[in-house]
Amino acid sequence: MHSKSLSRDDLAKAVGTSSVIIGRYERNEITPSVEVAAKIADALDVSLDYLVGTSSFVVKDKKMLHRLELPEKIDNDDRETILKVTDNYLISAQLQSTTKKLKQKA
């Protein structure tokens, strides 16, 4: 649970509990409330999904996380358009990156 390299004491202070309790969370002896788990995720700069193991993807850039959440709040047609444009841009960027790497190896 040390994504941000916090000691148990530092994490406990950030969350408002004791290092003993943090240790019990780490050993799965007890389970934190949703509120406490959210504080732990925030202190470690990870999502709550990542913290509980339902996501292997960590978004540490708060602006990027906000951008990823925005399409869920808009009209379906607009969301599909945005996702298609984004997909095309990402494919193009990935292709350029791969081409550049291949040229460097040659």
C-alpha positions in Angstrom: 0.0 0.0 0.0 2.9 2.4 -0.3 2.5 3.8 -3.8 3.5 7.2 -2.6 6.2 5.9 -0.3 4.5 6.9 2.9 5.4 5.2 6.1 2.6 3.7 8.2 2.8 6.7 10.6 2.6 9.2 7.7 -0.3 7.4 6.2 -2.1 7.1 9.5 -1.7 10.8 10.1 -3.0 11.6 6.7 -6.0 9.4 7.2 -6.7 10.3 10.8 -6.0 6.9 12.4 -3.1 5.1 14.0 -0.3 3.2 12.4 -1.5 0.0 14.2 -4.8 0.3 12.4 -3.1 0.9 9.1 -1.1 -2.3 9.7 -4.3 -4.2 10.4 -5.7 -3.0 7.1 -2.6 -4.1 5.3 -2.8 -7.6 6.9 -6.5 -7.8 6.0 -7.4 -8.3 9.7 -9.9 -5.5 9.5 -11.5 -3.6 6.6 -11.7 0.2 6.6 -15.0 2.0 6.0 -15.6 3.4 2.5 -14.8 6.9 3.9 -11.5 5.8 5.4 -10.6 3.8 2.2 -11.2 6.9 0.2 -8.9 8.9 2.5 -6.2 6.2 2.1 -6.5 6.2 -1.7 -6.3 10.0 -1.7 -3.2 10.0 0.5 -1.6 7.4 -1.7 -2.6 9.3 -4.9 -4.4 6.3 -6.3 -8.1 5.7 -7.1 -10.3 3.8 -4.7 -10.8 1.2 -7.5 -7.1 0.6 -7.6 -6.8 0.5 -3.9 -9.4 -2.3 -3.6 -8.0 -4.2 -6.5 -10.8 -3.7 -9.1 -8.5 -1.8 -11.4 -4.9 -2.3 -12.4 -4.7 1.2 -13.9 -3.4 4.1 -11.8 -4.2 7.6 -12.8 -2.1 9.9 -10.8 -2.7 13.0 -12.9 -5.9 14.6 -11.4 -6.6 16.5 -14.6 -6.4 13.3 -16.6 -8.7 11.5 -14.2 -11.2 14.4 -14.6 -11.0 14.1 -18.4 -11.6 10.4 -18.2 -14.7 11.0 -16.1 -16.2 13.7 -18.2 -17.6 11.6 -21.1 -19.8 9.8 -18.6 -21.6 13.1 -17.9 -22.5 14.0 -21.5 -25.0 13.0 -24.1 -24.4 9.5 -25.7 -24.0 10.9 -29.3 -21.5 13.5 -28.1 -19.7 10.8 -26.0 -19.4 8.5 -29.0 -18.0 11.3 -31.2 -15.4 12.2 -28.5 -14.4 8.6 -28.1 -14.0 8.0 -31.8 -11.8 11.1 -32.2 -9.8 10.2 -29.1 -9.4 6.6 -30.4 -8.2 7.8 -33.8 -5.7 10.2 -32.2 -4.4 7.5 -29.8 -3.9 5.0 -32.7 -2.1 7.7 -34.7 0.2 8.6 -31.7 0.9 4.9 -31.0 1.8 4.3 -34.7 4.1 7.3 -34.7 5.8 6.2 -31.5 6.3 2.6 -32.9 7.7 4.0 -36.2 10.1 6.2 -34.3 11.3 3.3 -32.2 11.8 1.1 -35.2 13.8 3.8 -37.0 16.0 4.2 -33.9 16.8 0.4 -34.0 17.6 0.4 -37.7 
